[in-house]
Amino acid sequence: MDVTRRRFLKIAGLGIASLPLTRLGLNLGGAEAYAAGFKLEGTKEVISICPFCSVGCHIIVHVRNGRMVSTEGDPDYPVSEGALCSKGAAMLSMHKEDHRLTKPLYRAPYSDHWEEKSWEWMLDRIGRRIKDTRDRGFIRRNDKGQEVNRVDSIFQLGTSQMDNEECALSHQFLRGLGVVHIDHQARI
């Protein structure tokens, strides 16, 4: 079929004009509310705060038997008026996802597969690697002879999945090690 510019504009105009006509005399509000009731039946509404940035949007969490079954933005929250960013909107799937890792995995250098390790083994290894890197790169005095007690060989980039308290603890921990290169994903 040969579509000219004029024919395309007629078809597009007709389609746009007919969109409002699809709703004339057809109110689906009752059916939508009835269907939504099944999903949330027997749940308790709890207002929570999205932990992914400093805005702190409210999230309405629907809980049944101690488990989250649904989340949505809070329309009464004045900053976001019920809208959530992609991270806040994904809150439920991050908690319920079957593919979410629950045990540490380790891949040895030059290996082609991951091994399941215990938390104790993994935390000891991470701690040892941080300590070795800090000891190797620790600078007690700068070129002028001033005491600086810092480490330039470690950098930390914070994640928006840390709440303010976790960021404060991480910052204090890294400053205690002498790390000076610290940034956060929310700033980038």
C-alpha positions as a printed Julia matrix, in Angstrom:
188×3 Matrix{Float64}:
   0.0     0.0    0.0
   1.4     3.36  -1.04
   1.11    5.86   1.81
   1.45    9.48   0.83
   2.14   12.28   3.26
  -1.51   13.43   3.07
  -2.83    9.89   3.73
  -0.43    9.45   6.68
  -1.6    12.73   8.25
  -5.26   11.7    7.79
  -4.69    8.32   9.46
  -2.65    9.83  12.31
  -5.24   12.59  12.85
  -8.08   10.08  12.88
  -6.23    7.9   15.38
  -5.51   10.82  17.71
  -9.09   12.11  17.44
 -10.54    8.68  18.24
  -8.54    8.14  21.44
 -10.92   10.15  23.67
 -13.89    8.42  22.06
 -12.76    5.05  23.43
 -13.57    6.22  26.97
 -17.04    7.63  26.2
 -19.63    5.8   28.22
 -17.14    3.2   29.44
 -16.05    3.62  33.06
 -13.52    0.98  34.09
 -12.81    2.58  37.48
 -14.99    0.12  39.4
 -13.52   -2.92  37.67
  -9.96   -1.66  38.19
 -10.59   -1.02  41.9
 -12.24   -4.44  42.27
  -9.28   -6.2   40.62
  -6.75   -4.26  42.72
  -8.61   -5.36  45.85
  -7.67   -8.99  45.26
  -3.96   -8.22  45.27
  -4.1    -6.15  48.44
  -6.83   -8.04  50.31
  -5.8    -8.74  53.9
  -2.71   -6.54  53.78
  -1.59   -3.88  56.22
  -0.46   -0.53  54.81
   2.82    0.71  56.22
   4.51    3.98  55.27
   8.23    3.5   54.74
  11.01    5.69  53.41
  12.92    4.89  50.26
  16.59    4.35  51.26
  18.18    5.05  47.89
  18.91    8.79  48.07
  18.62   11.79  50.32
  15.16   12.79  49.05
  13.58   10.15  51.27
  10.37    9.61  49.29
   7.6     7.84  51.14
   6.7     4.37  49.93
   3.45    2.7   50.85
   4.3    -0.92  51.62
   1.52   -3.51  51.71
   2.41   -6.3   54.15
   0.7    -9.67  54.55
   1.95  -12.21  57.12
   5.13  -10.21  57.7
   6.07  -10.14  53.99
   5.93   -7.32  51.47
   3.39   -8.01  48.74
   3.21   -4.61  47.06
   4.84   -1.18  47.11
   3.77    2.13  45.63
   4.58    5.81  45.95
   2.76    7.85  48.57
   0.59   10.47  46.82
   0.44   12.5   50.06
   4.23   12.98  50.16
   4.74   16.59  48.99
   8.12   16.17  47.29
   7.38   13.32  44.88
   3.55   13.29  45.06
   3.48    9.5   44.69
   6.06    9.23  41.91
   9.06    6.98  42.45
  12.34    6.81  40.56
  13.35    3.49  39.0
  15.24    2.45  42.15
  12.31    3.18  44.45
   9.87    1.51  42.07
  12.05   -1.63  42.09
  12.0    -1.9   45.9
   9.63   -4.88  45.93
  11.5    -6.86  43.3
  14.79   -6.33  45.13
  13.32   -7.97  48.23
  11.38  -10.77  46.58
  13.56  -11.67  43.6
  14.37  -15.38  43.43
  17.59  -14.66  41.54
  18.93  -12.48  44.35
  22.16  -13.84  45.82
  21.99  -14.89  49.47
  25.47  -16.4   49.88
  28.88  -15.01  48.93
  30.38  -16.23  45.69
  34.12  -16.2   45.0
  35.94  -16.59  41.72
  39.62  -17.31  42.1
  42.07  -15.51  39.79
  42.09  -17.09  36.3
  39.17  -19.37  37.24
  36.14  -19.77  34.99
  33.61  -20.58  37.73
  32.24  -19.18  40.98
  32.5   -21.02  44.3
  30.13  -20.63  47.23
  32.04  -19.49  50.35
  31.02  -18.79  53.93
  30.5   -15.24  55.15
  33.32  -15.71  57.66
  35.78  -16.74  54.94
  34.71  -13.87  52.67
  34.87  -11.16  55.35
  38.29  -12.39  56.55
  39.58  -12.27  52.98
  38.21   -8.78  52.33
  39.65   -7.54  55.65
  43.06   -9.04  54.88
  43.14   -7.49  51.38
  42.19   -4.04  52.73
  44.82   -4.26  55.48
  47.55   -5.38  53.06
  46.68   -2.6   50.59
  46.61    0.01  53.36
  49.96   -1.13  54.8
  51.57   -1.08  51.36
  50.3     2.4   50.46
  50.24    4.16  53.84
  51.83    7.64  53.79
  52.87    8.89  57.22
  54.47   12.19  56.13
  54.22   14.27  52.98
  57.14   15.82  51.04
  57.29   18.78  53.44
  57.65   16.48  56.44
  54.15   17.18  57.73
  52.33   14.28  59.32
  49.37   13.31  57.07
  48.62    9.64  57.91
  46.75    8.87  54.71
  46.25    6.2   52.09
  46.12    7.17  48.42
  45.86    3.6   47.1
  42.27    2.97  48.25
  39.18    4.67  46.83
  35.58    4.21  47.84
  32.55    5.01  45.71
  29.41    4.87  47.82
  26.16    3.48  46.5
  22.69    4.99  46.55
  21.53    1.76  48.17
  23.18    2.88  51.42
  21.05    5.01  53.72
  22.48    8.05  55.51
  23.52    6.09  58.6
  25.36    3.49  56.52
  27.11    6.27  54.6
  28.19    7.9   57.87
  29.57    4.6   59.22
  31.37    3.88  55.97
  32.84    7.39  55.93
  34.07    7.12  59.53
  35.54    3.66  58.9
  37.43    4.82  55.81
  38.69    8.01  57.48
  39.9     5.83  60.35
  41.97    3.85  57.85
  43.38    7.08  56.43
  41.49    6.92  53.13
  41.06   10.37  51.58
  39.53    9.47  48.21
  35.82    9.0   48.97
  32.9     9.83  46.7
  29.26    8.87  46.39
  27.13    7.73  43.47
  24.34   10.17  44.33
  26.7    13.1   43.67
  27.85   11.87  40.26
